[in-house]
Every structure is written in structure tokens, then in C-alpha cells.
Amino acid sequence: MQSTRNPDEIRADIAAFLAEPVPANKPLIERDADLFESGIVDSFQIVSLAFFIEEKFGVPLDFEQIEEKDFSTLSALTELVVSSAARNGA
């Protein structure tokens, strides 16, 4: 379980996961760029991203509480991981 990592490390890991299917000539993902508007994430990828977060950071996500806005930017995703870890004592 790696939930004790700092927000910058969490953000970098999520960005790396999201960048895997992105061609090398695309720019880096900015922390507050809208991931849906930019086409980096779509509604189908939310599930795989959620599973990645749970596995990578060892934090369970409460799918009944999660909203689309929680997946809209790297900053929002980072906050989701940090708050889920704090809520679960991880």
C-alpha cells in the first residue's frame, strides 16, 4: 500500500497512467487541464482509472460518493486519493 505518498508523487503517478495511451508528441498533462474536454479521459476510462487508483495507492473509493468532477483534472484526482486515504486511515 503506497497511500503515504505526497500529493506531487500521487499526481505524477496518475499522469503517467493517463499518458500511456497518449502519443509521445502530445504535451504533458497540466494539473488543472480538463481531462474530459482534452479527450484524455472519457466515461469508459473512469472505471479503469478508478481501479488503477485503488490498486496503486491502496485506497478504496466509495463509488456512491464519486462524481464526474472528481475525475476532471489531475488536481481533482490527487485530492480524491488524498481524501480517500485520510478517510480510510491509510
Residue pairs with C-beta under 8 A, 6 or more apart in sequence:
1 57
1 58
1 90
2 56
2 57
2 58
3 57
3 58
3 59
3 81
3 85
3 90
4 85
4 90
5 13
5 57
7 78
7 79
7 82
10 57
10 78
10 81
10 82
11 31
11 74
11 75
11 77
11 78
13 56
13 57
14 49
14 52
14 53
14 74
14 77
14 78
14 81
15 28
15 29
15 74
17 49
17 52
17 56
18 29
18 35
18 40
18 41
18 49
18 74
19 28
19 29
22 29
22 40
29 35
29 38
29 40
29 74
30 74
31 73
31 74
31 75
31 78
32 73
32 74
32 75
33 40
33 73
33 74
34 72
34 73
35 41
35 71
35 72
35 73
35 74
36 42
36 68
36 71
36 72
41 49
41 71
46 68
46 71
49 71
49 77
50 61
50 63
50 66
50 71
53 59
53 61
53 77
53 80
53 81
54 60
54 61
57 81
57 85
57 90
58 85
58 90
59 81
59 84
59 85
59 88
59 90
60 84
60 88
61 80
61 84
62 84
66 80
69 76
70 76
70 77
70 79
70 80
71 77
71 80
84 90
